[in-house]
C-alpha cells in the first residue's frame, strides 16, 4: 500500500519540446541542403531531435 501511494505522488516528467516558427523559411536551411542559408544552431538541434522531411502549409 505504501509503495502504491509513493508512486502515485510522483510528478510526471514534462516533455522537452521546442517550437520554431518562421515566416517564409521553407527549406532554406543548410540542414536541408540550401547552399547559401547557413543555420548552424538549427542544424545542431535537428541532429539531436526530429527533422520532418514531408511538411505542408495551408498557404501556397
ABEGO torsion letter per residue (X at the ends): XAAAAAAAABBBBBBBBBBBBBBGAEABBAAAGBAABBBAAAAAAAAABBBBABBBBABX
